[in-house]
Structures are given as C-alpha cells and as structure tokens.
Amino acid sequence: MAEVQYKDASRIYPGTDEPAVNKLNIDIPDGELLVLVGPSGSGKSTALRMLAGLETVNQGAVYIGGTDVTLKPPQDRDIAMVFQNYALYPSMTVGENMGFALKQAKVPKDERAKRVQEAARILDLEEYLDRKPKNLSGGQRQRVAMGRAIVRQPQVFLMDEPLSNLDAKLRVQTRTELSDLQARLGVTTVYVTHDQVEAMTMGDRVAVLNFGVLQQVDAPKTLYSKPANKFVAGFIGSPAMNLFDAESIDGRPAIGGVAAPISDSVAGQLGRVDGAAIGVRPEHLKLASSGIQGEVTVIEELGSESFVHVAIQHMGERTTIVVRDEGETETTRGQNVHVDFDGPIHVFDADGERVD
Amino acid sequence: MALFTRAPKPEPILGQNRAVAFFLAVLTWIIGLLFFFPLFWLVLNGFKEEAVASSSPTLIFDPTLDRFREVTETTNLLTFAEAFWNSFWIVLISTFIVMTLAIPAAYSLAIRPMRKWRDVLFFFISTKFLPIVGIIMPVWIIARDLNLLGTRTVLVILYTAMNLPLAVWMLRSFFAEVPKELVEASQIDGCSLLGQIRQVILPIVAPGLAATALLCVIFAWNEFFFALQLNNVGASTIPVWVNSQQKFQGQFLAGLSAASVLATLPVVLAGWVAQKRMIRGLALGAIK
C-alpha cells in the first residue's frame, strides 16, 4: 500500500506535437480510489499506462510509495492492472491465471495455492478454479481479472475501464462490489472510465481530464457543486448543466432576457459580461409564473422526477433549457411557461474559469 | 383490411435449394477426384509389375510389393535408407533453426515493432524474388570454396535460408493476432521476456507454429534443385533418390511410382499430425 504521485508528468507520442498527457499533477493518498474520467482522447488511459510503466513518461516523474518509478519497468513497480478486455491468459485455468504473478515471483506452491484460494473465496470463484477463461461468462471473467490483481497484494491497483464490457445491470452491481472490495482491502486504486456516473459513484476523488490536461480533481460532490471550469460543468452531471454564453442586462449576466440572481461579489469579480458563460443545473430551475419565457418541447418523465425541455429565445436565437420538475408534472407539450432560477448559479469568465 | 400478413418467405441462398445443393456436391466430388486421381494412380502403379504398369492402364492386376522391395534395396550411389536419414536430419535441423530464428524475429516485428519494420519485412521476402537458378553458380562456388559440396551441412544452410523469410512472415501475422493487453498483463505480472514468449504467447500461437513448421518441413523435404546441384552423391536427399530410380534402359514406371509413394508418405504423415493440432487450435480460436 502506498501513495501515488504524478509530478508534471507528460507523454508525447512520437510523431505528434500535442502531448497526450500534459504536465499532470495529482497526489493520491494511501488507500484512496481515484477515478480518472474524461471523453475519449482525453489522455486518461495514457495517464494510467504511464503509472503502469506501459507508456514512457517523456517529462516529469511518477512516484509510487515515495519512490521514483519513472524509469522502472512494469514488473518492478509492484502494481496490478485490470484491463478492459480482462487479458486473461487463454491457455491457463482460472487458478493458474490468478497465481501466475506469484509463480513469476517464485512464491512457494503452498503459499500460492492458499492465496489463490483466498482470493477465489472473496470473489466467489472457488468452483471455477479449474476452468479455462473461454468457459466463463463475461461477469466471471471480470472477477477472475480482479482476482488476478488481488492475489498479488500489490501497492496499487490500476483499472482501465474494467466494467465497460459488462451489460448494464451487471455493471451497476459489479460497481458496488468493486467499491466495497477496494474499501475493504484499502489498496490505493487508480480507476479509468469514460462513464461519469461510474466516476461519481465510485471515486473518493475524481480527476477530470480533457485533451491531456487535468481540469479538476476533487470529491464527486465538489465537482458537481463547484465545477472549476466550463468543461467540468458540462461534463459532470446527467442530464447536463444548462450552459449559455451570458448576455448582459444592466452589466449582469443573463439568460433569455432575465438577469441571473448572482451576488455582487461574483458580479464584481467577473467584471465584463462579454464572453462569460452562465450555467444552471436543471434542478436549480423551476417552472414559475414569471421568469424566462418559453415553450415546452419535450417532457422526459422518469417517475420520481421529470425533465422539461423548454425552447427559449436567448441572444436572438432559439435554444433549449432543461428544467427538473415533479414526477407527476402537469406541464404539457406546447404549453407556454416561465422558467425561474431556484438555486446556485455557476458563472465562468471569458477563459472558461469559475468565478466565485 | 389485412392486419396480419405473413412474413415473406426468405429467399433461399445458394446451396439451400436442394437441386443446387446436389449439383454443388457432385461438382465438389468431381473436382476432388480430379485432384486425387493422379495420386491414386501413382499408388496403384507402385503395386504393379513393370510390364503391367507400362501397358494400357488397368485397375485389375495382381498387386505385389516387389517394386517397393526393389527400390529400397537397390544400391546405386544412394540407398533409400541413406537418403531417408539424410533427408530426415537435414529437414529436422533446418526447420529447427528456422523456427528458433523466426520466433524472436516475428515477436519483435509483431509485438515490439521498431521503426521501418515494414521495410524489414519487405527485405525478408525480397530474398525470394530471385529465381534459384539465377544464383546457383555463385552458391556452388561458395560451397566449393568452403569445402561443403556433397555435405548435409550445405543443404541445412540453404534450406534454412530458403524457409526463413516465409516463416518470419507467417509467424509475424500469427503473433500480431495476440492481443497486446496479454503481453502487457504478463509484463505487469513480472514475466521475463523469455517467460512471456514461452508461457503466454507461444501457447496462443501454437496452431500457427505448427502450420509454419509443417510448411518448412514440406518445402525442405521436397527440395530437389539444390540437392541435385550441390549434393548428388551419398549425402543427398529423398528427391534425388527418387530421381535416381529413372533408368536409361528398360521399364521403370512402376519402380518410380513405388519410390514416389515412399517419398510422399512422411510428408503426408507430418501433415496429418500437424493438421490435428492446427484444427484444434483454430477451433479454440478463442483469444478473447
């Protein structure tokens, strides 16, 4: 068990100018589950592979347990990795797969068998130890891949989208099991996913990457309530935050002709409204008797809540704003409504940075 | 108003129609027999008397093993036993060397390609562009200067050189099918390079190894030109021995047939053994 640090770590693929990962700085304390999340091409997998030693670190350094491992090969880093396609050795049984790393480390046979048995018990794989991977279901293969990592008792677990090959129901179930397992074992874990729900539900902290640049690393709640910039604001949350280029009314940012109720200090810090952006989550808007005028175009009823899409005129263009409403909404399609602010408002300056 | 209409009957694809299926089956048999017939006739001729083999073709005759006895007992320049063991060792050793060299080459080309690996691959195959006849003189002179004429060694060297490019090409494509995550997983699991190849990659590409080795064996076993030019005496191989069964006078068709059957048998056997492995491997097909 150990803490992990990225220090200005960059990866530039040969033949490209733009770094795939650009000066990454993250400190991951011992026992934490950190999720790396971002759209495809954001460099999240590359960052993980740099930690694994499968990708060269061109600049900066990577530390595991205080030791600089930047130049060490994967086998000397004391890590275990779970791959998206599990990468189980097809010619070996489940037991052999799980014990393979121990065999390489010349762990005596008895000890090896004991540890494999123990991991199999934790993962409910005992009856499959003699099977080949091809005779297992997707979920079982996933567990074997986990087992292979657990058996080693490594300093760090690395997981590269380990759930994305499972069907939706199994994914949700395994997600919980995996979080629980990680918490029980207390092994520092770096987890890569493109699924922001997975990121929010599993991570002690979540690091959001875009174009190889770290946007924000924080607890899920903070990411949601105080996104550091426009990208994080738009990426985290489902349905997504309503984000608009702000129009100016009396020097205050506004949406659809209605000035947003922001504090004087925020307004003061923002200064010029031109180029700024304003964001409101659907649950921080309400249908009211006054406010932004619009027409209901779509109603998504989810039972416990519903999301009402309202077409409004904003800066001379027709655009849509999403409002969360009761499960049993009385709104109908085509209805003319007013949308009013009902909670925190996020303001971003011309560079896309949060203004607080 | 017809609310419920029957789903249209799917168009039968070629082969589902019974008449077409029958026609295709017959065609397959005809083509198969057409290819098989010369081999069948060869085997049949081996069991005939010379006079019967040379007269008008017949299926009815008294089979005899005399021809096989004659060809294996003749003591020309080269006996059957000598030729067989020469071939055996030359093929075995050259195939072994080819595989030993080709596996690491294929690994590096497929799994850790260096820059310009495509050019390297092309260079390998370019060595096969020149017809062998075009280089036989220099090869002969080099062999003479190295005192290798008439030795098994010269054939081992030449067959290795002949099969190596092919083996590298074939193995590279098999190795390229190995998911790179498996290689990475084995690295993280602490495998050495050798362990990685031996314990992780080779079991997956075993069918490919078998296929490649089989081809090398077949090509080396059947090679005639080098053997005839550089080594047509006591150290020569089965094809040269078969050739020596041609006589300048008298009838030799049955004897030659018997010799050819004997020359073919080991290859057929090797193919049969390798095929079992290959099919099993292909049926597994499961790298996932």
Interface residues (C-beta under 8 A of the other chain):
Chain A: A52 G53 L54 P73 P74 Q75 R77 I79 A80 M81 F83 Q84 N85 A87 Y89 P90 S91 F100 A101 Q104 A105 P133 K134 R148 R152
Chain B: P179 E181 L182 E184 A185 S186 Q187 I188 D189 G190 C191 S192 G195 Q199 V200 P203 I204 L284 A286 I287 K288
